[in-house]
Amino acid sequence: SRAALLAARGLAADAPAVAGLYRDFCRRFVLDQADADRADDVRRHGLEPVVVPTLLHRGADPGPLLRALLPG
C-alpha cells in the first residue's frame, strides 16, 4: 500500500510527504480539497499546491481536475 511504502522510507502517509518526493520533477502538486489545509506544507517543498476536488469516484466534477492537469 501507499502508506506502507512511505513508512518504509520513514515518511508520513500524507500529501506533503508525497510532494517532497516529487519536488525535483514537478512544479505543481494537486491536492484534494479535503487536504486544502496542507497547502502551505506542500508549498514548503517548493511546489505550487493546486486544490481541486479529486475524488471522481465519489461524484466530484471532473472539470476542475482536468483543468488543473492539462495545459491551458
Wavefront OBJ file of the C-alpha trace (Angstrom):
o trace
v 0.000 0.000 0.000
v 0.971 3.636 -0.359
v 1.181 4.033 3.409
v 3.491 1.020 3.773
v 5.806 2.254 1.008
v 6.052 5.708 2.571
v 6.567 4.246 6.041
v 9.414 2.093 4.700
v 11.150 5.347 3.749
v 10.386 6.900 7.134
v 7.754 9.231 5.700
v 4.210 10.033 6.745
v 1.385 8.835 4.510
v 0.164 12.305 3.621
v 0.185 14.786 0.776
v 3.163 16.863 1.971
v 5.368 13.759 2.214
v 4.422 12.744 -1.327
v 5.003 16.318 -2.522
v 8.505 16.141 -1.087
v 9.204 13.063 -3.201
v 8.101 14.866 -6.366
v 9.767 18.240 -5.747
v 12.580 17.554 -8.219
v 10.181 16.530 -11.000
v 7.189 18.852 -10.697
v 6.342 22.493 -10.199
v 2.708 21.957 -9.178
v 1.066 19.434 -6.860
v -2.638 18.630 -6.966
v -4.320 18.355 -3.581
v -7.851 17.227 -2.923
v -9.999 19.902 -1.331
v -10.116 17.760 1.839
v -6.361 18.395 2.179
v -6.524 22.130 1.463
v -5.210 22.864 4.946
v -1.922 21.161 3.935
v -1.257 23.530 1.011
v 1.358 25.506 2.959
v 3.156 22.260 3.801
v 3.284 21.398 0.091
v 4.489 24.918 -0.697
v 7.395 24.422 1.729
v 8.669 21.722 -0.641
v 8.853 24.325 -3.410
v 5.731 23.169 -5.228
v 2.660 25.191 -6.113
v -0.339 23.497 -4.484
v -3.443 23.271 -6.681
v -6.539 22.472 -4.626
v -9.399 20.825 -6.519
v -11.900 18.029 -5.889
v -10.130 14.819 -6.965
v -12.423 12.031 -5.801
v -14.216 11.429 -9.088
v -15.394 8.007 -7.914
v -17.352 9.850 -5.213
v -19.076 12.184 -7.648
v -16.622 15.081 -7.958
v -16.998 17.097 -11.151
v -14.007 16.157 -13.369
v -13.755 19.639 -14.905
v -11.637 21.326 -12.211
v -9.256 18.364 -12.022
v -8.825 18.247 -15.793
v -8.155 21.991 -15.926
v -5.541 21.585 -13.184
v -3.768 18.772 -15.022
v -3.962 19.772 -18.674
v -2.028 22.705 -20.142
v -4.094 25.771 -20.971
l 1 2 3 4 5 6 7 8 9 10 11 12 13 14 15 16 17 18 19 20 21 22 23 24 25 26 27 28 29 30 31 32 33 34 35 36 37 38 39 40 41 42 43 44 45 46 47 48 49 50 51 52 53 54 55 56 57 58 59 60 61 62 63 64 65 66 67 68 69 70 71 72
